[in-house]
Amino acid sequence: MASLRSSQNIAMKSRDNKVFVTDRLDSKLHSESIPFGGKIELTHGCNLKCKHCFIPQKNNIPELKTSDFIRLIDEIHAAGTFSLCFTGGEPFLREDFLDIYSYARRKGFFISIFTNATLITGAVAKELCALPPQNIEVTLNGITEDIYEGVTGVKGSFKKAMEAIYIMRDKRLPVTVKANGMKINRSQILEIKKFSERVLGKSRFRCDLVIYPGLNGSKEPLSLRLSEEEIMDILYKNEDMRSSFVNIFCNAEHSPWLEGDFLFLCGLNTFQIDPWGRLRICPFLKDSYEDLAETGFLEGFRRLRANLRSLKFETDSRCRGCELARNCLQCPGRALAEGGSMEKPVEFFCSLAHKHAEKVKELTRT
């Protein structure tokens, strides 16, 4: 327990040192409705067939061209955004990926890339070294071939992903390994973490232990979701993960939007653009978007943000004013996708939040 409290104290000091800059930045962004970062889905196509994937791949509508993405990057830059994440689908499927990436990188953005890495060769890694991103997040959902390919559904994908990780490591590219916890791979999550630490070093691993519905409304991915007990077992078994989670849980910032019955407690200061140029603030709100072929980026973002910020509870939902709201996975978008209502509590999220609260109280008790 001493190490846990020591870790909490260090985290608090670190936050205190950053609070002045962070507050000024937040104030600027919120007052002028400037999105500080966002994701650009370059394609919904993918060379893998991951069982848990929430992105629908079947769409016959042509995706944006290189010039379209260049125009959007210019608009996003002009708006004052400073962080971008290129994702998919699998972004490296696009033959023009490096062109789009390099253009954005030269504009000065902090850039992350989300990828399965199976298409990253030595030649591709060399190109990335010329203009390194801030982070390359590689999804690795198994540490053995049978488990990994049981998730991806593609033979030979494990070898390609592992080779790419070592290639990028050897070229000193900033790689992070990400794992999605699910029924198929729950026994390997902590082993993936150990692999990441051995090959890439400390703090180069993250995991998401909750699976969500598909963006097209499909509930199929939920069949792979870990139970509350399975999530708790993984999270609290490992000292690093336990300590990190407790710090986050205890230091979660109070949302100013709790007062006033506002539906959205988040800052609404990030965005997502799909491969057809549709801008969203919440990816789970599929009908709440702006078509960037018809409206400017900043104008569209501000309109979406103002609309979502104005929404308030209209029912006596128990989520209304809940003291655990800042620590709960419940949000209007996820609630709509999972339960058909932005206000109705998702029982799984609610129960998990209360179990976390009880466990954290137990761990931090004097």
N, C-alpha and C positions, 0 to 999 in steps of 0.2 A: 504493500500500500504506500510505502514511502516513495517508491519510484513513480507511482501514479500521481501523487500529490506534487512531487517535484516537477514532473512533466507539465502538470496543470499550471504551476507557478511560472515556468518558463514561457508557456504559451501566453499567459496573461501579460507578462512583461513585453513579449514580442508585439502583442496587440497594442499595448500602451504606446510603444515606440512608433507605431504606424498610424495611430488614430488621427493625428493632426492632418497628415497628407490624405488619408482615406476620407475623412470627413469633408475636406475641401473639395476633393474630387467628386464624391457623391453629391454634394450640394450643387456643384456646377452641372453635373449630368442630369440630376433631377429637375433643377430649376429651368433648364433649357430643353428638357425631354430629348437628350442625346443618348442613343444606345452605346454603351461602352464596348460591347462585343456581340458577336453573333456567329451562327453556323451557316455555311453555304453548302447545300447538298448538290454536288455537281452532277450526280446521276443516281437513279434508284436501281440501276443494274448492278449485279454482283456475280462474281465467279464462284461463290459458295452458296450453299442452300441451308443456312443455319436454322435449326428448328425453332429457336426462340425469337428470330428476327421480327421486329414490329413494323418494318418498312415494306409496303406492297411493291413487288417488282414488275407486275404486269400492267403496262400502260403503253398504248400505241401512239400517244401524243409525242411528237418530236421534242427532245430536250433542247435547252438553250444552246446557241452556238458560242464559240469562243468570244466573238465580238460582243455578244450580249452580256457575258459575264464580265468582260473588261469594262463595259459601260457601267454595270452595277457596282463594280469595285471602285470606279471613279466617284460615283455618287455616294457610296458608303464612306469613302475617304473624306470627301467634302463635308459630310455631315459631322465629322469629328470622332467617329468610331476608331478605336485603336487596336482592337483585337479581333482576329478572324479564325475560324476553324473550318477547314475543308474536309468534308465527309461525304458519305454516300448513303446507301449502296457502297460500292468500292470505288473511291475516287481515281485510283490508278488505272481503272478500266478505260478512262477517257484518254485518247491519244494526245489531247492537248493539255493534259493535266499540268505538266511541268511549265508550259507556257503561261497558263492562268496563274499558277502558284508563283512563278518568278515575277510576274507583273505585280502581283499583290505584295510580294516581299519587298520589291524595290520601292513601293509606295511608302514603306515604313511600318507596315502592320506587324504586330506580334502574331505569329501564325502557328497554329497547331494543325496536325493532320491526323485524322482517325482512319485507320486502315487495318485490313487483315494481314497485310505485308506479303502475301503470297506472290505478288507481281513485282516486288522490289528485288531487283538484281544488283550486281555490283555496279553496272553502268548507271542505273537509276540512282543508286546511293551516291555515286560520284557527282551526279548532277545536283543532288540535294546539298552536298558538301559545299558547293560553290556559293550557295545562299541558304545556310542552315535555318530550319524553322526553330521555334521556341521549344516545340515538343512533337514527337511522333508517337502517337498512342496506338499500340498494336494489340488487337484483341486476341487473347490466347486462352481458349476455354478448355484446355486439357494439357497435361504434361506428358501424356502417352498417346501414341497414335490412335489406339482404339477409342479412347474417350474423346479426343479432339475431333476425329473424323466422324464419331457418332453424333457430334453436334453439327459439324459443317456439312456432312453428307457428301463429301467429295474425296475420293481416294487420292492420295499423294499430297494433299493440302498441308498436312502436318509437317512433312519434310521441308516444303517450300517456306512455310512460316518460320520454322526454326532456323533455317539457313539465312533467311533475311534478317532475323534478329542479330545473329552473330556478325553478318556483314556490316550492319549499321553500327553495332557495338565497336567493331574493329576500326571503323572510319570515324569513331567518336561523335556520331550523331546522337542527339538527345532522345533516347527511346524510353518510353514507359510501357509496361505491360499492364493490360486491363483484362480482368476476368469477370464474366457474368455468372453469378451463382445460380444453379438450377439443379433439378433432380438428377440429371445425367452426370454432372461433374462435381457434385457437392463434396465428394471424398477427396478431390484434388485441388480445391481452392487454396489451401494453405501450402500445398506442394508447389503450386504455381508461384506463390509468393516467395517461397524459398529459392526457386529457380531464378526468379527476377533479381533477388538480392545477390545471389551468387554470380550471376552473369553481368548485371547492370549496376549493382550497388544498392545501397539503402535508398528509400524514398522514390523508387522507380516502379512502384506497383500500386495499383488501385483496383478495387472491385466494387461491383454493384450486385447486391445480393437479392434484389427484387426484380422480377420480370413483370412487364406491363403488357396491356392489350395491344393489338396491332393498330396502326394509325388508320387503317381502313375499317376499324370496328371489330376485327376478328378477336375472339376470346381464346383461340387455339393456343397462343403462347402461354396462357395462364396455367395450362396443364403441367407445365414444367416448373412452376413457381415453387420455391422452397417453403416449407411450413415456418411458422413463427419460431418454433423450437429449433429447427435446423439452422435458421438464420442466427439465432442467439448463440447456438453452440459454436458456429464458425467464428462469429464476431468476438466473442468473449474468451475463446480458447487461446487465441494468440495475444501475447502481451502488447505488441506494437499496435495491433488493430484495436484492442480493447482500450488502451490508453488514448489513442487518437480519437476514437469515437466518444469516449467520456468527455474529453476536452471540448469537442464540437458540441456535444449535447449540453454541457454545462454553460458554455459560452455563446450559445446561439443568441443572436441579437434580437432584441425586442422589435417587433414590427410596428411602426407608427400607424399602420392601417388596421390594427386590431380594434382601435377605438373608431366608432362610426359604422360598425357592421359591414365594412368593405369585404367583398367576396375574395378579392385577390390580395394576399398578404405579401407577395413578393414585390420586388422593385419594378418589375415590368420594364427592365432596361437592357434586355438582350433580345435577339431576334433570330429567326430561321428563314432561309430562302430555299424553296424546293427547286428541282431541276427545270421547272417551267416558269420560274420567275414569280412565284406567289410568295408574298411576304407574310409571315405569321410571327406573333410574339409567343404564343403557346402552340407547339406542334400538335397537341391533342385536340385543339379546337379547329377541326378541319374546315369548318364553314366560316371561320373568322379570319379573313385574309384580304390583302390588297394585291391586285395584279400590277406588277411593276412595269408592265408594258404600257399601262394606261396612266400611271401616277408616279410621281417622283418618290425616291426612297424615303427621304426624311418626312415628307408630307404624309406618306402612307403609314410610316411608323408612328408618327404623332397622332394620327387619326385612330389607329388601332389601340394605342396606349390610352388615349382619352376615353375611348369606349369601354375598355376593360376596367379602367380605374373607376369609372362611374358605377359599376355594378355593385349592388349591395344585397345582403341576404333578404329574401322575401318570405322565408319560412322560419320556423322555430328550430331549425337544425341544431343538434347538439354541438356541431362544429363552431357555431356562432359564439365567439368569445372564449373558446376552449383554451385553458392555460397551457396545454401541450401543443397548441397550433404551430408554434415555431419549430417544434421537434418532430412533427408528424409529416408523413409522406402525402397526406391528403392535400390536394389542391383542386380547384375547380375543373381544370382540364383532365386530370387523371380520373376524377370522380365521374365526369361526363363519359369518358371512354369506357370506364369499368361498370358504372351503375346507371348510366343514362340521365343523371342529374348532376348539375354543378354543385348543388347544396347538400345532397344526400351523403352521409358518411359512408366510406368504404370500410366495412367492418374489419377487414384484414389490416388496413393501415391504422385504424383506431386501436385495435387490440395490440398491435406491435408497438405502437407509441407508448401505451401504458405499461407494457412489459419492460420496455427499455427504461422508462422512468423508475420503475421499481428496482431494476437491476443497478442502475446508476446510483440511486439512493443508497442501496446496500453497499456498493463499492466505495462510496465517498463518505459513509457514516464514520464519525469519529470513534 
